[in-house]
């Protein structure tokens, strides 16, 4: 659950609410790029409303992570209070689909066995999209009862061409991934929590050896660049970091505070085109606030 809250309510006037027409993306992620500079500056481009979604009455009850699926030009979000996953249009923010808790509960065990059931579906925390194989993974943690069972879900294309829940894997006891992302350079899924990173393989259901990146702590969200050279991380200190993946080190100058933009609980991050998208799971905004569980969209200037 989103239980790591550090900041009071932010005034809506401190941020820009997304004007949908101004966020027409150049969504060819193959050409995605950020400025080559030692003095980058983060600028708020806008926000994507989720409470309710554009053109819908559906309301997010939390915002835990974000992933981008270029084939569909879709952004996926997970919500551990509504126990749901949402697919939205990356240009307009309009809701395309909602996968409910019942959809996750009905997932069969990979290779045969019982369906996932309620104990595996109450703490959806992280997403990772494998672009090489066109597979979306969703990870559920162990919060907030002893009955909660950490689980990995796999979403593949169904007969209609949509990503749908195909199977699940029971994760090792104690697993609680708050962040996940796929790296195109080595084809691996990486997961994180606290200070620890490790790889995860769905087919074998094996977790790799944990490792750390110096000065990276409180990992709540992560997303690789298209080429896999950089990892972007958001933390429980409401910071956005850029990590050189080859050297496992923070890129100098690429540490940004997010509270000044109004982010109260940074939960997920994804590089889409040349913009960084950060999901906010802050619980203290009142119902009806357009920034409640919004996605913040940032430009990087240099």
N, C-alpha and C positions, 0 to 999 in steps of 0.2 A: 504494500500500500504506500501511498505518498505520505510518509510519516516523518520526513526530514524537512521541516519547515523552519526557515531562518529569518524571514523578513515579513514586515507588516504590509498592509495593502498599499499598492501604488496607485497614484491618481491616473485616471485614464488619459488625462491631458499630457502625461509625460511621454506618451508613445503615439505613434501614428497607427490608426486603424486602416487596414488594407482597403484601398479602392481597387476592386477586382480588375478593372480594365487596365490599371497601371502595372499589373504584375504579369503581363504576357511574357512568358519565359522563352528564352532561346534554349529549348530543351534537348538539343543535341549534346548529350553528356560526353560524347567522344571528344568534343572540342571544349569541354569545361576547363576553365582556367582561373587562377587567382593572380593578383599582381605579384610580380617579382620585385620585392622591396624588403628592406630591413626595417622600415617604419610604417607598417600597415595601420590603417585605421578602420574601425568597425562602424558602419552606418546602418541605421534601421531603415529598411525599404518599406515595410508594412507588416501587417499581421493577417493571419487566416483565422476567421471566426469558426468556432466549433460548438458554441452554446447559444443558439442552435447552429447547425451547419447551414451554409448558404442554400437558400431555397428549400429548407426542410424544417420540420419541427423536432427532429432528433437532436438530443442534447448529450454531449459528452459529460461524464461525471468525474473524469480524471483524464490525464494525458501523460502516459508513461514512456512512449517511445515513438519513433518515426522511421520509415523506410520508403525509398523511392523505387518504383517499378517503371523503367523507361518504356518498355514495350506497350504499356497501357497509358503512359503519361499520368500515372496515379501515385498519390501519396497514401501510404498506409499508416494508421495510428492504432495504438492499443490503449485500452481503458480498463484498469483493474477494479474500478468501483462498479461499472456496468458490466464487467466481465465480457467485453466485446472488442472486436476489431473493426475498423472502419476504413473503407477505400474512398478517397475523395479525388476529385479532378485537380490536377496540379496547377492548372491555369486559373480556374474559377473558384476553387475551394468547395464546389458543390458535392454533396454526398452521392456517391455511386451505389455503395452497398454497405450493409452492416452484417457482420458475422456475429451471432449472439452466443451466449453461453451454451445454449442447447446445441448449437453447431459444433462447438468444441467438445462438449460432453459425448457426442455421438461418434467421435473419431475412434477408429479401431487401432489397436496395437499393431505396430509394424510386424508383419509375419504371422499375425493371428493372435487372438486373445480377447480379453474383455475390452469394452469401450472405455474411454477415458473417465467418464463420470464426473461428479461434482468436485471431488477432492483434488482434481488436477486442473481445474478451470477457474479458480477464484482469484488468481494473482498474476494476471498477464502483465509482464514487465518489459519484454524486449523483443525486437524484430531484427531480422537480417535477410537481405535479398541476395541470392546467388544469381548474378546476371548471366553467367556462362551456361547454367542449366535451367534458368527460368524457374527457380524454386524460392518460395518465401518461407522463412522459419519464424515461429513465434515461441517464446519461452515464458513459462509460468513458474513463479517462485514458491517459497514455502511460508509466505505471510498469510494470515496472521494467527493461525491456529496450528496445533500439533497435527491435525488431520490433513493439512495442506501438503500435497505431494508434488515436488518440482518435476516439470515435464517440458519436453520439446515437441512441438507440433510442426508437421510439414504440409505446406500448401502447394499443390501442383495444378496444372490446367485440367479442367474437366471437359466434358463433351461440348459445352457451350463456349469454350475458350476462356473461361474465367478461372482465376486462382481460387481453389477450394481446398478445404482441409481433407487431406488424404490419409494421414496416420499420425500416431504419436509414439514417443519414446519416453520411458520412465527414467528420469535423471537420477544420479547417485544421491543418496540421502545427504541433506545439508546443502545441496546445490541451490543457488539463489542468484542467478545472473541478472543484474540490473542493466546491462548493456550488451549489445551484440552487433556484429557487422561482418560482411564478407569481404575478403581481400582478393582482388583480381590477379595480383602478382603471383600468389602461390595457390590460389583456389581454395583457401581455407576459411572457415567460420571462426572468428575470435569472439570471446565473451569476456566480460569483466565485471568486477565489483570491488569496492574499496580501493586497494592498491594493486590488486592482482589481475593479470591478464592470463588467458590460456586459450588454446585452440579447442574446438569441439567438432567431432565427426558424427553426423547423424546415422550413417549406415552402420558403423561399428559401435555407436553410442559411447565412444571413448573421449575422455577429456585429456588434453595435453598437460605437460608440466607447467605450473604457474611461473610467471616472471613479472617483473616490475619495470616501469619507466621512472627514472629519478624525478622526484618532485611532482608526480601525478598521484593524487589521492582522491577518495570520495567519488569514484567513477559512477556516473549515473546514465551516461549515454555516450555512444561512439559511432563514428561513421568514416569509412575510408574514402579517399579520393578515387576517381575512376581508374587511375593507373596503379593504385595500391601503394603509392610512394609515401603518402601522408595519411595520418589518422587524426581526426578531429574528435576531441573529448569534451564533454561537459561534466561539471563536478557539483558536489553538494555545497560548494562555496560560491555557486553561481558564476563560474568561470568557464570560458571557452578556450581550449588549448589546441595548438597544432603540433603534432608529434612527427618527427622524421622517423619513419618506420624502420629504415635500414640501420640507423644508429641508435634507435630506441631512446631518443632525446627530444626535449621540447625545442621547437624552432625558436631561436632568439627573436624577441619582439612580437611573437604570436601568442600572447596571453592576454585575454580580454575579460574585463568584468562586465557582467550582464545586468546587474541590478539598476544601473543608471538608465537602462532602456525600459525598465519595468518588469523584467523577468524575475519572478519570485521563487521558482523552483525548477531549474533547468533539468530536463529529464531525457531528452534525446536530441541528436544532431545528425543532419544529413547535408552533404554538399550536392546541390542540384544545379546544373549549369555552372554559373559563376556566383551563386548565392548560397549562403549557409542558412539552413532552416533549423530552428531550435524549438522543441515542444516544451510548454510550460505546464507543470502539474500543480501549480500553487492553489491551495484549497481555500484561502481566506477571502478571495474576491466574492462579492455578493452575487446571487443569482440575477441574471439580467445584464451584468457587466459584460460588454463585448470582448473584453480581454480574458474572461474566465476560460481557462484551459486552451488558450489560443496557441497558434504556431507563429513564432516570430521569424521574420525573413530579413536577413542581413546582407548588405553589400560590403565588400572589403575594398577599401580605397588605398592607393599607394602612389 
